[in-house]
Amino acid sequence: MMKGNGLRGKRNTRIFVMALCMSGIMLLLIGRMAWLQMMPASAVTMHSAANWGNVVKQRERTLVLDTGRGDFYDRNGAALTGESYTALAVFPLSTAAREKKKGELARLAELLGVQESELKSWMNGLKEPKYWSGLSAADKSPAKLSSAQKNAIATLHLDGVRLLPFRNRYASSFLARHALGYISQHPEFIRAHYADQLQNSAMLLNEQLGGMGLERSLDKLLHGTGMTTVSYFTDGSNRPLPGLDMRVTSPSNPYYPLRVMTTLDSAIQEQIERVVDQRGLKEGAVVVLDAKNGDIVSMVSRPNLAPLDLGNPGSDLANHAIRAATPGSIFKLVTEAAALEAGVTQASEHFTCNGNYGRYGLHCWKKGGHGELSLQQALSQSCNIAFATIAERLTAPQLLLTADKLGIGRQVGWQSRKPFAPLGERLRLLQEEEAGMVFTATPTRHDGGQLAQTGIGQRDVRLSPLQAANLMLTLLHDGQVLQPRIVREIEYANGQVLAKLPVQSASSAYGRIKPSTVQTLLAGMEEVVRSGTGRAIRHGQWEVAGKSGTAQTVKNGRERNNQWFAGYGPVSSPRYVVCVLAENRKPDTANAATALFRGVMDVLAKADRAEASG
């Protein structure tokens, strides 16, 4: 009994001693904290502060792998934007950290085809993570590595150097650049319009926004739910932190990013762009519409757009396909329609052209004139004298009213009739489309000279290639004006439809032109190719019809011509409508637009046969 009591006493003594020690330690810690709080701190040198900060500071270097932005697809589901490939990513590290594996750095330089000193200098100059794109300032996109390069680099063990997937929005073969548009950084715009998203970190200040085209009009839908990023952890001295390495962060919403299904045909677009460049179109546009519903199948603008180098002198931000230009004789279709509708001429009337109008300094393009010719022949031969004559018989309101009936002088591209549900506001595709005009201001008195010049498509008249193509479409649809669309629907990432953009009209408040007027104009355009100004293109894959145009203009103080051709084919059963504009050509040169129109139509004919046989 006494023995048990002794053991219990010893155990209690040990517990007491341990508790006393712990209390002592706690008192020392409390005392130390009180001393730090109450006593003045000793001077801290820059060196000691830096060392302390380096111990506790951790940096997270982040690189964007994929912005999460929605992509565009053609009418057959082929991707128009976005390509994924493996690229070399380099994260900023201290020079000392890289010197540890100098031999592997030399091997990496060899694989990349650069000098070790050059690669080392580039790496040491990095402030943020970056993909390797070469040493040239002209290189913008991460370099595509060969299989051999990737396999060899994978065997290296360089800190801060990794092979990572990269989502490139604009491939080198990027098509329909002006129609789709570009993205770029707009910090001030984000501050002004996305303050809430900035506050809750749903958007970054350096995030890229749509600058033009569909990228701009659908920007709010294309943002998605976030970026896919990779983080690489270093300490305050830019040395890698063992065990942490990299972490990938990405959104998990299965509905995003969205898929924008356009009406473009990438195969046709690619072939037409090739023909455009082969034939040397330096400035101008080509528009192709589906003759059935007005869908935009192809849209080409030159000079081309360089989305990764917007300041490139050889590129142009303007989409010439929707920019208004002086149309010349294309507008004679509107003048003839107005005269027929107003009853100031008829199909059986004949005119006499001796080459000079006799006033306003106006003359015909053909020296010596055309002699006597009918109204249909006047259109097919594009006689200025005949059209100046009938234009002077009209009033300005009559000409304006008919132009509006035909979709001229107003925007005709697709727009929602009410707020577009996914956006909560009205949507207009191709926001940069210019409305064009007939007169800068409606004349208050009858001005014969103004009417004569306007009647042949000069003076103040402006229309875009899209509007000229839509004019052809309107005539093929018995005077009904449609709204060319370039997007048919928007889908979630899983294929479910978010919204459909229906085919719709752009009817004039003044109604349509008469069926008889439509038939007279169509017959005249067939004659243009059979025996008129377009006879040089009467032979080809399809029988075509249309109207040529040459407009006098001035660029940089020099006289220039806008050359046009708008038409459709095949005549027996129209499949496509095409407008070609070759801008600012030297005077007295052959109509480049007419020849290019035939080349485009032949591309379309071949594509149509291939589709039918496939």
Secondary structure, DSSP 8 states (H G I E B T S, - for coil): -HHHHHHHHHHHHHHHHHHHHHHHHHHHHHHHHHHHHHS------HHHHHHHHHHH-EEEEEEEEE----EEE-TTS-BSS-EEEEEEEE----HHHHHTTHHHHHHHHHHHTS-HHHHHHHHHT-SS-EE---S-TT--S-----HHHHHHHHT---TTEEEEEEEESS-TT--SHHHH--EEE-HHHHHHH-HHHHHTTSS-TT-EEE-SHHHHHTHHHHT-S--EEEEEEEETTS-B-TTT-EEEE----TT-S-EEEES--HHHHHHHHHHHHHTT--SEEEEEEETTT--EEEEEEES---TT-TT-TT---S-TTSS-B--GGGGHHHHHHHHHHHTS--TT-EEEE-SB-SSTT-B-SSTT--EEEEHHHHHHTT-HHHHHHHHHHS-HHHHHHHHHHTT-SS--S-B-SS-BTTTTB--BSSTT----BS-SS--SS--HHHHHHHHTT-TT-BB-HHHHHHHHHHHHTTT--B---SEEEEE-TTS-EEEE----B---TT----HHHHHHHHHHHHHHHHHSTTGGG-SSSS--EEEEEEEEEEETTEEEEEEEEEEEE-TTS--EEEEEEEEEE-TT---HHHHHHHHHHHHHHHHHHHHHH-
